[in-house]
C-alpha cells in the first residue's frame, strides 16, 4: 500500500464473531443466488465452491462461539 495509507487493524473483526458469522452466511447466500442464475456450468461450479467455503467459514465461527 501507499506510505501513510496502511490499514489499521480492526479489533471489531476479531472481537465480534457473531457479526462475522452473519456476514459469512450472507456472502454464501449471495453466491448461491449467483450460482442459481448462472447459465455457464463452469461459472456455476465456481460459485458453488465459493458457497461451500463460506459455509465452512461459518461452521468454524460457530465452533468458536460454542467454546
C-alpha positions as a Python dict, from the first residue, in 0.01 Angstrom:
ca = {
    (1, 'X'): (0, 0, 0),
    (2, 'X'): (96, 362, -23),
    (3, 'X'): (300, 508, 259),
    (4, 'X'): (72, 669, 514),
    (5, 'X'): (-232, 473, 396),
    (6, 'X'): (-177, 150, 584),
    (7, 'X'): (-491, 0, 723),
    (8, 'X'): (-520, -6, 1098),
    (9, 'X'): (-609, -348, 1239),
    (10, 'X'): (-977, -374, 1313),
    (11, 'X'): (-1028, -522, 1656),
    (12, 'X'): (-1401, -536, 1588),
    (13, 'X'): (-1320, -802, 1330),
    (14, 'X'): (-1154, -1010, 1600),
    (15, 'X'): (-1394, -943, 1884),
    (16, 'X'): (-1733, -980, 1715),
    (17, 'X'): (-1756, -1332, 1575),
    (18, 'X'): (-2137, -1321, 1564),
    (19, 'X'): (-2120, -1038, 1310),
    (20, 'X'): (-1862, -1233, 1111),
    (21, 'X'): (-2086, -1540, 1120),
    (22, 'X'): (-2377, -1345, 978),
    (23, 'X'): (-2152, -1188, 715),
    (24, 'X'): (-2020, -1528, 605),
    (25, 'X'): (-2374, -1662, 574),
    (26, 'X'): (-2482, -1351, 380),
    (27, 'X'): (-2192, -1397, 139),
    (28, 'X'): (-2279, -1764, 97),
    (29, 'X'): (-2637, -1670, 14),
    (30, 'X'): (-2520, -1407, -238),
    (31, 'X'): (-2302, -1659, -421),
    (32, 'X'): (-2575, -1923, -404),
    (33, 'X'): (-2801, -1680, -589),
    (34, 'X'): (-2531, -1623, -849),
    (35, 'X'): (-2489, -1999, -893),
    (36, 'X'): (-2861, -2046, -943),
    (37, 'X'): (-2879, -1771, -1206),
    (38, 'X'): (-2560, -1873, -1386),
    (39, 'X'): (-2610, -2041, -1722),
    (40, 'X'): (-2245, -2131, -1763),
    (41, 'X'): (-2162, -2462, -1595),
    (42, 'X'): (-1803, -2369, -1513),
    (43, 'X'): (-1907, -2038, -1361),
    (44, 'X'): (-2183, -2208, -1163),
    (45, 'X'): (-1934, -2462, -1023),
    (46, 'X'): (-1703, -2182, -913),
    (47, 'X'): (-1989, -2006, -734),
    (48, 'X'): (-2096, -2332, -571),
    (49, 'X'): (-1741, -2387, -443),
    (50, 'X'): (-1735, -2035, -301),
    (51, 'X'): (-2064, -2109, -123),
    (52, 'X'): (-1907, -2421, 27),
    (53, 'X'): (-1609, -2222, 151),
    (54, 'X'): (-1826, -1955, 313),
    (55, 'X'): (-2034, -2226, 482),
    (56, 'X'): (-1713, -2386, 613),
    (57, 'X'): (-1605, -2048, 749),
    (58, 'X'): (-1944, -2004, 917),
    (59, 'X'): (-1916, -2351, 1072),
    (60, 'X'): (-1570, -2267, 1211),
    (61, 'X'): (-1701, -1943, 1358),
    (62, 'X'): (-1992, -2131, 1518),
    (63, 'X'): (-1744, -2371, 1678),
    (64, 'X'): (-1556, -2073, 1822),
    (65, 'X'): (-1880, -1930, 1960),
    (66, 'X'): (-1968, -2263, 2124),
    (67, 'X'): (-1642, -2272, 2322),
}
